[in-house]
Amino acid sequence: MPVQKGVGYGPWTPLKLDHLRAILEMHVSITNAVLRKNPFYVQEYHFIDATAGPGTYRVSGEEVQGSPIVFLSVAEGQQLTYR
């Protein structure tokens, strides 16, 4: 497994990140619906990516968004207040 800036990645990494994006889009959509229906809940989402690497890295000369950037783009795209 190649290592870049201390983070390993392999040929399946882009596919895993695509799946992560799909899962997060569904999860954030459900979370937004729950928060809207329950205004007494704290209206802020806390996201911890305990195994996150750098935000971006290069694979075969192409820049790939890592999991922190994938979460941020999904959360901002669906207007989720996060921390």
Long-range contacts (C-beta under 8 A, 24 or more apart in sequence): 4-57, 4-58, 5-53, 5-54, 5-57, 6-53, 7-53, 7-54, 7-57, 7-66, 9-53, 9-57, 9-59, 9-64, 13-59, 13-64, 14-59, 14-64, 17-64, 17-65, 17-66, 17-67, 17-70, 20-67, 20-70, 21-70, 21-73, 21-74, 24-70, 24-71, 24-74, 24-75, 25-74, 25-78, 28-74, 28-75, 28-78, 28-80, 29-78, 31-80, 32-78, 32-79, 32-80, 43-81, 44-81, 44-82, 44-83, 45-75, 45-80, 45-81, 45-82, 45-83, 46-82, 46-83, 47-71, 47-75, 47-82, 47-83
